[in-house]
Amino acid sequence: MKVSIIIPVYNVAKYIKRCLQSVTDQTYQDIECIVVDDCGNDNSIELAQEFIKGYHGTIVFKFLHHNHNKGQSAARNTALRYATGNYVFFLDSDDVIPSYSIASLMALATRYPQADFIQGNLLDKTGSISKFGWKNTLPEYCDDHSELEKYLLSVVVFSAWNRIIKTSFLIENNLYFPEGIIHEDLYWTFFLAKFAKAVGFVNQGTYIYYFNDNSTITNVSQEARIRRYSSRLIASETFCADLDKEQHASRYQRLFIAGNLTSAMIEVAALHSLHHWYIFWRHVLKLYHHHTRLTIWQHLLFLFMMPPLCFPISIKGWYWRLQRYIVNNI
């Protein structure tokens, strides 16, 4: 069974050879690796091509090129349309995978061919289970949808990477990535959990995540914060619209939306801006009004969250208090 490893590349000259080396080190050999040039302004692609030129093994490398920068979502979508593997594995170009990664995931996929995807645990750069990974053992195989929602929406890190996914499952359910927003993995995870019927879990770490201080997600500039909270609002509105269509919302879907809105609130609070506070709460109130009638206590909560009282939201403890309120009332 062939696995298509998809790597979007944009301004990662410092990391790209390390990433590609981890692909060539794989013990599983039926692999094609699709590298997507998303038109960065450094020499990442030249370095990647130079590295591959010196590789003499069974892994087939393909390079795809955008004509202008389109973003990570578009790069993944482009590669997915060209993937010929039975399974797809998304890999970020500043991360790496252990040599046994694909082999471990595929071993479980062979044991449970009915699984839509196989999820691996997460490692940090020291080789230990990451603080974003799961500590308690998950079942090797699960086909109970409510349990799957619990694992995918509240236990496993919200990312596209670190799982082998049936290519047919992604295409049949139109699970492409939304373009033009960030936090696309979070958006995509919500619908991945919705459509998944059976999943396998490898409790061993199969992906090494490197925290990048200069990434879009960690940038603390005003522009980055505005883009992050705006994307989260778009995602929440899409989630709620989907729940309206389905006329059903599970506890873990509500929890997922709550966490997303709370994370957006933290970004808004850090801006210390009445204008952005207004934008944020206008969206949240629309979602609340649409999904439930507000009680006097909820009105008081909103009043309390007005500036400047909302600005300490990022203080440890407030995140979870607000989340519990939103979970109970979306």
Secondary structure, DSSP 4 states (H G I P E B T S, - for coil): --EEEEEEESS-TTTHHHHHHHHHT-S---EEEEEEE---SSSHHHHHHHHHHT--SS-EEEEEE-SS---HHHHHHHHHHH--SSEEEE--TT-B--TTHHHHHHHHHHH-TT-SEEEEEEE-TTSSBPTTS--SPPPSEE--HHHHHHHHHHTS-S-S-SEEEEHHHHHHTT-PPPSS-S-HHHHHHHHHHHH---EEEEEEEEEE----TTSTTT--SHHHHHHHHHHHHHHHHHHHHHHHHHT---HHHHHHHHHHHHHHHHHHHHHT-HHHHHHHHHHHHHHHHHH-PPPHHHHHHHHHTSTTTTGGGGSTTHHHHHHHHHHHH-
